[in-house]
Amino acid sequence: MDQAWPIDPRMGLRFFFFHGRAGNGWDHMTHVVCEPCTDCKYTDCVAVCPVECFYQDDILLYIDPGDCIDCEACVPECPVEAIFAEANVKAEWQSYTALNAQKAGELKAAGTPPIKEKQEAKKGPGCKEKK
């Protein structure tokens, strides 16, 4: 049974959409930034995100699974097609699900603020060209 309810008053009416039971509580799906973002860091996705769930380091963007509301607004905005619903992450990129959670958590714990606005892309040597 899907359920939704307001969670965060500072964001106005914010919803988490839950997709079934896992263990002792409700579990929700998140989105994951995968390999194509490596060394690029286009932030088009951040501009359309209704919550502040994106973090970054020198190499990659990360989505905090605790803050992502699974709205999918970021997916079509990613010019290198690096963002996937957790259930749709390609087999070779499965490790990025845990990596996003780990790195976003570390950055958040270190006091790094989430990315709130579009920024200049990094476009390092490993970056794919914008589609």
N, C-alpha and C positions, 0 to 999 in steps of 0.2 A: 504494500500500500504506500503510495507516495504521499508525503506530507510536506507542508511548508508553513513557516511562521516568521514574524519579524524578530530579528536578532539584535541589531546594532542601532540604537537610537541616533547616534551621531551621523549615520548615513541616511536618516529618514526611514523609509520602509524598506527593509532589506530582508531578503528571503534566502534560506538555505533549502535546497530541494534534496530530499533524501530518496534514495533508490533501493530501499530494502533493508533488512536487518542483517547485521554482522556481529556475531558474538552476543554480548550483553546490551548493545545499544544500537542506535541508528547509525548508518554509515552513509556518506555522500560521496559521489564521484567528483573528481577534480580534473583539471586540465594540466598538461605537462609540456614544458618546453624541452624539445629534443635536439639532437645533433646538428640539424641544419642551422641553428642559431649560433653555434660555436664560432667565435671570432667575428661575429657580425654585430649582434646586439641592435638590430632594428627595433625601435620602440613604438611602432605604429599601433601595436596591440595595447599598449598602456593607455593611449589616448581614448580608447573606447571602453576600457574596463570600468564598470560601475562601482567597483570596490578597489581598495588599495592592496592588491595581492602580489604584485611583481617586485622582485628584488634583483640586484645585479652585482656581479663582481667583474674582474677584468676580462673574463672569458665568455660569460653566458648570462642570460636572464633566467630567473627562476620564479615559479608560481608557488606561493605558500598554499598548501592544500587545505589548511584550516581557514583560510580567508576566501579562497575561490568559491564562488556561488554557482559554478557550472552553467553560466549563462551563454557561453560559446561566442560572445561578441568578439573575442580576441582572435578566434580561429581564422575567419576570412581576411582579417587585417594583416596577418603575418605574411610579409612579402617573400619569405623563403620557406613557407609551409612547414614551420617547425613546431607548431602547437597542435596537440592532439588531446581528445578526451582520453582519460586514463584507460578506459576499456579499448581504445583504438590505437594505442601506442604499438608501433611495429615491434616484432620480436627482437630484432637487433638493438632496439633502443629501450628495452624494458628497464634497464638500470637507471634511466633518466627519471623514472617515477620516484624512486628513493632519493636520487640525487637532488631533485627539486625540493623535496621535503627537508632533507638534511641541510642543504645550503641556505634555503630561505630561513629555516629555523636558526642557523648559526648567525646569519646576517641580522636577523631580527633581534636575537639575544645580545648581539654586539652593539645594538642601538642604531644600526643602519636604517634609515627611513625607507619606506617603499618608494618606488618610482611612481610619480603622479602625473608626469607630463612627457610628451614625446621629446626625445633628445636626438642629437646627431648620432648616426650609426657608427659603430667602431670600424667596420670594413677592414679587418686584418687580413693577413695572407690566406687564412683558411676559410674566408667568407665567400659564400655564393653570391652571385649578382642578384639584384632585386628583380623579381619577375615583372 
